[in-house]
Amino acid sequence: MSTIAIIGAGITGVTTAYALANRGYSVTVFDRQRYAAMETSFANGGQLSASNAEVWNNPSTIIKGLRWMLRKDAPLLLNPIPSFHKYTWLAEFIGHIRNYRRNTIETTRLAIAARRHLFDVADREGIAFDLERRGILHVYANKADFDAAARVNKLLQEGGLDRRPVTWSEMREIEPALQGQHYGGYFTPSDSTGDIHKFTRGLAASCEGKGVRFVFGAEIKDVRADSQGVILRWQEGFAKDELKSQKAVICAGIGSRRIASSLGDRVNIYPVKGYSITLNLADDASQKAAPRVSLLDEAAKIVTSRLGEDRFRVAGTAEFNGENRDIRADRIRPLVQWVERLFPAVSTSQVVPWAGLRPMMPSMMPRVGRGKRPNIFYNTGHGHLGWTLSAMTAEMVADAVTMSDELTRSSRAAA
């Protein structure tokens, strides 16, 4: 039985462990936190959203970012302080504008397949994660934004997504709790929401049942790879240890860039901070007033998900500010105010804020597959669609590992 080490116990690391364990590999997963899904997979927007597959490499994104640069509450915030990594990453991001159409269609197809696979895994393993299969409703405040959405919709449909325009009255029928004035919307009935933290922890438990070993509290200090295999050295508190395995898969979020560099690979991930709030719906009035259908407000760049009867998740913003995990009050406040404006009957007296760092590639496409060394693989850089894509990219990297083993066996047999 081949041995595989996985670095990272977020959604991509755990889905990768599951896919490899199902193929008969002996898997060990390392994470610096004490439990699975404690960083970017802890409290995201909750959407499993093929309808949000549009990549950001668009001239309008650049224009908005420049216009919003001096607004502390802007949906997209760029810290202008010089940083070589940030500005070279942005230059590559602009260079991928030419691939906008192709990458949006490809991401849509991948998201549809991943979403279906994730449902199958959850059913097979009996994982409860506050799943709501009520679709996602994108809302637009004016005709210009609605018309722009129509152009994006053609690409999503080319990728195989059923997403249709709806009028204001139809929007109210889809989600009666929706308040305010909106020009129109787009509805994707096949999309859904849930709690990524619950799902990842549940899948990690299933992995343990399949023999996967988890090493938590492990700070990876060194990764070496040669023709003999891979050596990982890590530290737990004051204790140091190492593991020898035949292969390794890097699923370390924003930490993947540093590890890849030490292995001779360039994985140009930049940490793009996102914020969320979780409202505790402690009273009956709040539970009735909070929407059940997931929303995406295009103007505010805010998404929502209903997590069971008594929790409402609201998330948004993109902040280019380096590896900074601070939860800023001026970034949380717009999320709370948005709830108070659109859902005034929902109490905001119990709000839990959170911030996470999305591992984002300049192309907005995840890095999946083998590195320069034949025993190093990557499944990382998923950006804002980590949960949506994870179930499928895990299968892709597991297929790549299996194919590598088959080629090795074939070459040895031929010799």
Residue pairs with C-beta under 8 A, 6 or more apart in sequence:
1 24
1 25
1 26
2 25
2 26
2 246
2 247
2 405
3 25
3 26
3 27
3 28
3 244
3 245
3 246
3 247
4 20
4 25
4 26
4 27
4 28
4 245
4 246
4 247
4 248
4 249
4 401
5 27
5 28
5 29
5 30
5 230
5 232
5 243
5 245
5 247
5 248
5 249
6 13
6 16
6 17
6 20
6 27
6 28
6 29
6 30
6 248
6 249
6 251
7 13
7 29
7 30
7 31
7 220
7 223
7 232
7 248
7 249
7 250
7 251
7 252
7 255
7 256
7 259
8 29
8 30
8 31
8 250
8 251
8 252
8 253
8 255
8 256
8 380
9 29
9 30
9 31
9 33
9 35
9 36
9 37
9 200
9 204
9 214
9 216
10 31
10 36
10 37
10 39
10 40
10 41
10 200
10 251
10 253
10 386
11 37
11 41
11 196
11 199
11 200
11 386
11 387
11 390
12 251
12 253
12 379
12 380
12 382
12 386
12 390
12 393
12 394
13 29
13 31
13 36
13 249
13 251
13 252
13 379
14 29
14 36
14 37
14 200
14 203
14 204
14 207
15 121
15 203
15 390
15 391
15 393
15 394
16 249
16 251
16 379
16 394
16 397
16 398
17 27
17 29
17 204
17 207
17 212
18 121
18 203
18 206
18 207
18 210
18 212
18 394
19 394
19 395
19 397
19 398
20 27
20 249
20 398
20 401
21 27
21 207
21 210
21 211
21 212
22 210
22 398
23 398
23 401
23 402
25 401
26 211
27 207
27 211
27 212
27 213
28 212
28 213
28 214
28 215
28 243
28 245
29 207
29 212
29 213
29 214
29 215
30 215
30 218
30 220
30 232
30 234
31 38
31 214
31 215
31 216
31 218
32 217
32 218
32 219
32 220
33 39
33 216
33 217
34 216
34 217
35 201
35 216
36 200
36 201
36 204
36 214
36 216
37 196
37 197
37 200
37 201
37 204
39 253
39 356
39 357
40 253
40 356
40 357
40 358
40 359
40 386
41 196
41 197
41 200
41 386
41 387
42 196
42 197
42 354
42 356
43 196
43 197
43 276
43 278
43 313
43 315
43 352
43 354
43 356
44 196
44 274
44 276
44 315
44 356
44 386
44 387
45 274
45 276
45 303
45 304
45 305
45 313
45 315
45 316
46 193
46 194
46 195
46 196
46 294
46 303
46 304
46 305
46 307
46 313
46 315
47 136
47 191
47 192
47 193
47 294
47 296
47 303
47 305
47 387
47 388
48 115
48 118
48 191
48 192
48 193
48 194
48 387
48 388
49 111
49 136
49 188
49 191
49 294
49 296
49 303
49 385
49 388
50 108
50 111
50 112
50 115
50 156
50 159
50 161
50 188
50 190
50 191
50 388
51 136
51 138
51 156
51 161
51 163
51 186
51 188
51 191
51 296
52 136
52 296
52 303
52 384
52 385
52 388
53 104
53 107
53 108
53 110
53 111
53 156
53 159
53 161
53 385
53 388
54 104
54 107
54 152
54 155
54 156
55 96
55 99
55 100
55 103
55 104
55 107
55 363
55 364
55 365
56 93
56 364
57 93
57 94
57 96
57 97
57 99
57 100
57 103
57 362
57 363
57 364
58 97
58 100
59 97
60 148
61 76
62 94
64 75
64 76
65 76
65 78
66 78
68 74
68 75
68 76
68 77
68 78
69 77
69 78
69 80
71 77
72 330
72 331
73 330
73 331
73 333
73 334
74 317
75 300
75 301
75 302
75 316
75 317
75 318
76 301
76 317
76 318
76 319
77 317
77 318
77 319
77 320
77 321
77 331
78 320
79 86
79 319
79 320
79 321
79 322
83 322
85 270
85 322
86 270
86 320
86 322
89 268
89 270
89 362
90 320
90 362
92 268
92 362
92 363
93 362
95 362
96 103
96 362
96 363
96 364
99 363
101 155
103 363
103 364
103 365
104 152
104 155
104 156
104 159
105 155
105 158
105 159
106 159
106 365
107 159
107 364
107 365
107 385
107 389
108 155
108 156
108 158
108 159
108 160
108 161
109 159
109 160
110 389
110 392
110 393
111 385
111 388
111 389
111 392
112 159
112 160
112 161
112 190
113 392
114 388
114 389
114 390
114 391
114 392
114 393
115 190
115 191
115 192
115 388
115 391
117 391
117 392
117 395
118 199
118 390
118 391
121 127
121 203
121 391
122 129
122 131
122 199
122 202
125 202
125 203
125 206
127 198
127 199
127 202
127 203
127 206
128 198
128 202
129 194
129 195
129 196
129 198
129 199
129 202
130 193
130 194
130 195
130 198
130 306
130 307
130 308
130 311
131 192
131 193
131 194
132 192
132 193
132 194
132 292
132 294
132 305
132 306
133 192
134 192
134 193
134 292
134 293
134 294
135 174
135 187
135 188
135 189
135 190
135 191
135 192
135 293
135 294
136 187
136 188
136 191
136 192
136 193
136 293
136 294
136 295
136 296
137 166
137 171
137 174
137 175
137 178
137 185
137 186
137 187
137 188
137 293
137 294
137 295
137 296
138 149
138 185
138 186
138 187
138 188
138 295
138 296
138 298
139 171
139 178
139 182
139 185
139 295
139 296
139 297
139 298
140 146
140 149
140 182
140 183
140 184
140 185
140 186
140 298
140 299
141 181
141 182
141 183
141 298
141 299
142 183
142 299
143 183
145 183
145 298
145 299
146 165
146 183
146 184
146 185
149 186
149 298
150 165
153 163
153 165
153 186
156 163
157 163
161 188
161 190
162 188
162 189
162 190
163 186
163 187
163 188
164 186
164 187
165 184
165 185
165 186
166 174
166 184
166 185
166 186
166 187
167 184
168 181
168 182
168 183
168 184
168 185
170 185
170 187
171 178
171 182
171 184
171 185
171 187
172 178
174 187
174 293
175 291
175 292
175 293
175 295
177 288
177 289
177 290
177 291
177 292
177 343
178 291
178 295
178 342
179 341
179 342
179 343
179 344
180 341
180 342
191 294
192 294
193 294
193 305
193 306
193 307
194 305
194 307
195 307
196 387
199 387
204 214
207 214
208 214
215 234
215 236
217 236
217 237
218 234
218 235
218 236
219 234
219 235
219 236
220 232
220 233
220 234
220 252
220 255
220 259
221 233
221 234
221 235
221 240
222 231
222 232
222 233
222 262
223 230
223 231
223 232
223 233
223 248
223 259
223 262
223 263
224 230
224 231
225 231
225 248
225 263
225 373
225 375
225 376
226 373
229 244
229 245
229 246
229 247
229 375
230 244
230 245
230 246
230 247
230 248
230 375
230 376
231 242
231 243
231 244
232 242
232 243
232 245
232 248
233 240
233 241
233 242
234 240
234 241
234 242
234 243
235 241
246 375
247 375
247 376
247 377
247 401
247 404
248 375
248 376
248 377
249 377
249 378
249 379
249 397
249 401
250 256
250 259
250 260
250 267
250 371
250 376
250 377
250 378
250 379
250 380
251 378
251 379
251 380
252 259
252 380
253 269
253 357
253 359
253 380
254 269
254 270
254 271
254 323
254 357
254 359
256 267
256 269
256 359
256 367
256 378
256 380
256 381
257 267
257 268
257 269
260 266
260 267
260 371
260 378
261 267
263 371
263 372
263 373
263 376
264 371
264 372
264 373
265 371
265 372
265 376
265 378
267 361
267 367
267 378
267 380
267 381
268 361
268 362
269 359
269 360
269 361
269 367
269 380
269 381
270 320
270 360
270 362
271 322
271 323
271 324
271 357
271 358
271 359
271 360
272 318
272 319
272 320
272 357
272 358
272 360
272 383
272 384
273 317
273 318
273 319
273 320
273 321
273 324
273 325
273 355
273 356
273 357
273 358
274 315
274 316
274 317
274 318
274 319
274 355
274 356
274 357
274 358
274 384
275 315
275 316
275 317
275 319
275 327
275 328
275 331
275 332
275 335
275 353
275 354
275 355
276 313
276 314
276 315
276 316
276 335
276 353
276 354
276 355
276 356
277 313
277 314
277 315
277 332
277 335
277 336
277 339
277 351
277 352
277 353
277 354
278 307
278 311
278 312
278 313
278 314
278 351
278 352
278 354
279 286
279 290
279 311
279 312
279 313
279 314
279 339
279 346
279 347
279 348
279 350
279 351
279 352
280 310
280 311
280 350
280 351
280 352
281 287
281 290
281 309
281 310
281 311
281 312
281 346
281 347
282 310
282 347
282 349
282 350
283 347
285 345
285 347
286 312
286 345
286 346
286 347
287 309
287 310
288 345
289 343
289 344
289 345
289 346
290 306
290 312
290 343
290 346
291 304
291 306
291 312
291 343
292 306
293 306
294 303
294 304
294 305
294 306
295 302
295 303
295 304
296 302
296 303
296 304
297 303
297 338
297 342
300 316
300 334
300 338
301 316
301 317
301 318
302 314
302 315
302 316
302 335
302 338
303 314
303 315
303 316
304 312
304 313
304 314
304 315
305 312
305 313
306 312
306 313
307 313
312 339
312 346
314 335
314 338
314 339
315 335
316 334
316 335
317 331
317 334
317 335
318 358
318 384
319 331
323 357
325 355
325 356
325 357
326 355
327 353
327 354
327 355
328 355
331 355
332 351
332 353
336 348
336 351
339 346
339 348
340 346
340 348
358 382
358 383
358 384
358 386
359 380
359 381
359 382
359 383
359 386
360 381
360 383
360 384
361 367
361 381
361 383
364 383
365 381
366 379
366 380
366 381
366 382
366 383
366 389
366 393
367 378
367 379
367 380
367 381
368 378
368 379
368 393
368 396
368 397
368 400
369 377
369 378
369 396
369 397
369 400
370 376
370 377
370 378
370 400
370 404
371 377
371 378
374 404
375 404
377 397
377 400
377 401
378 397
379 393
379 394
379 396
379 397
382 389
382 390
382 393
